[in-house]
Amino acid sequence: MSTHPKPKVKSARLLAELTQAQLAAKAGVSRQTIISIERGDYNPSVYLALSIAQLLNSTVENLFPTAQEDNS
């Protein structure tokens, strides 16, 4: 069983005062994609991860921690 840490997109989105629909529209994806990313069910492409990070004034490393980073 893989133990990937849950993305921190939801908390960053809430801090940015954006709805899932607003973030999806700005990122050019569906709301369902944002929901799946927030749940950890979908790993975005590098380009989408960068776009989301920029929209949320964050970094890919902060929003999408790796299992190694999470355990340290």
Number of C-alpha atoms within 10 A of each C-alpha: 3 5 7 13 15 18 22 18 24 19 13 19 20 12 10 13 12 15 14 18 16 14 20 18 13 12 19 12 13 15 17 12 17 23 17 13 20 21 14 17 12 13 14 16 9 10 9 15 20 18 18 25 21 13 17 20 11 15 15 18 14 14 21 22 16 15 13 9 11 10 8 5
